[in-house]
Amino acid sequence: FHRKFFSLLNLVVSNTDSFHDINHLRKVLCLVCGYYEELINPKTGEITLIPKSISFSDMDEIEFSEFYSKCIDYCCSVLCVDKEDLNNAILENF
């Protein structure tokens, strides 16, 4: 799954100017897909969203599959393509 995920990241970064690199896109996907922690500044009460790790030690296969599905949906909207076309492109670069 992680190799497939990084194939997705590379594909999106290489086909859009919206993201600096795959690490930037990974963080954006974590935030957009709700996979983050809230860090509250004790002095100001300001909430900062911190993307969680996507390593297998931090995320089981079911959780990663759900996250990946949400990432696909978001990336389809960014690239203006349907899921089938995006999945085919990922598999070509996998």
C-alpha positions as CSV (number, residue, x, y, z in Angstrom):
1,F,0.0,0.0,0.0
2,H,2.8,2.5,0.8
3,R,4.5,2.0,-2.5
4,K,1.1,2.5,-4.2
5,F,0.5,5.6,-2.1
6,F,3.9,7.1,-3.0
7,S,3.2,6.4,-6.7
8,L,0.0,8.5,-6.2
9,L,2.0,11.3,-4.6
10,N,4.6,11.4,-7.4
11,L,1.9,11.4,-10.0
12,V,0.0,14.3,-8.4
13,V,3.1,16.4,-7.8
14,S,4.4,15.9,-11.3
15,N,1.0,16.9,-12.8
16,T,0.2,20.0,-10.8
17,D,1.9,23.1,-9.5
18,S,-0.1,23.1,-6.3
19,F,2.4,21.2,-4.2
20,H,6.2,21.8,-3.5
21,D,7.0,18.1,-3.3
22,I,5.6,14.7,-2.2
23,N,6.2,15.5,1.5
24,H,4.1,18.7,1.2
25,L,1.4,16.8,-0.6
26,R,1.5,14.0,2.0
27,K,0.9,16.6,4.8
28,V,-1.9,18.2,2.8
29,L,-3.6,14.9,2.3
30,C,-3.4,14.0,6.0
31,L,-5.0,17.3,6.9
32,V,-7.7,17.2,4.1
33,C,-8.5,13.6,4.9
34,G,-8.8,14.1,8.7
35,Y,-5.7,12.2,9.6
36,Y,-4.2,14.6,12.1
37,E,-3.7,15.5,15.7
38,E,-4.8,18.8,17.3
39,L,-2.1,20.6,19.3
40,I,-3.5,23.3,21.6
41,N,-1.3,26.2,22.5
42,P,-1.8,26.4,26.3
43,K,-1.2,30.2,26.3
44,T,-3.4,31.3,23.5
45,G,-5.8,28.3,23.1
46,E,-4.9,28.3,19.4
47,I,-5.3,24.9,17.7
48,T,-2.7,23.7,15.3
49,L,-3.3,20.6,13.2
50,I,-0.4,18.2,13.0
51,P,-0.4,15.5,10.3
52,K,0.0,12.0,11.7
53,S,2.5,9.5,10.5
54,I,1.4,7.0,7.8
55,S,3.9,4.3,8.8
56,F,2.6,0.7,9.2
57,S,3.6,0.9,12.9
58,D,1.2,3.8,13.4
59,M,-1.6,2.7,11.1
60,D,-3.1,-0.7,10.4
61,E,-4.1,-2.0,7.0
62,I,-7.8,-1.1,7.4
63,E,-7.1,2.4,8.6
64,F,-4.5,2.9,5.8
65,S,-7.0,1.6,3.2
66,E,-9.7,4.1,4.4
67,F,-7.1,6.9,4.3
68,Y,-5.9,5.9,0.8
69,S,-9.5,5.9,-0.5
70,K,-10.0,9.5,0.8
71,C,-6.7,10.5,-0.8
72,I,-7.8,9.1,-4.1
73,D,-11.0,11.1,-3.9
74,Y,-9.1,14.3,-3.2
75,C,-6.5,13.8,-5.8
76,C,-9.2,13.1,-8.4
77,S,-10.7,16.5,-7.7
78,V,-7.2,18.2,-7.8
79,L,-6.3,16.5,-11.2
80,C,-9.9,16.7,-12.6
81,V,-9.9,13.0,-13.4
82,D,-12.1,10.0,-12.5
83,K,-11.0,7.3,-10.1
84,E,-10.6,4.7,-12.8
85,D,-8.2,6.9,-14.8
86,L,-6.2,7.8,-11.7
87,N,-5.9,4.2,-10.5
88,N,-4.8,3.1,-14.0
89,A,-2.1,5.9,-14.0
90,I,-1.0,4.8,-10.5
91,L,-0.7,1.2,-11.6
92,E,1.3,2.2,-14.7
93,N,3.8,4.0,-12.4
94,F,3.8,1.4,-9.6
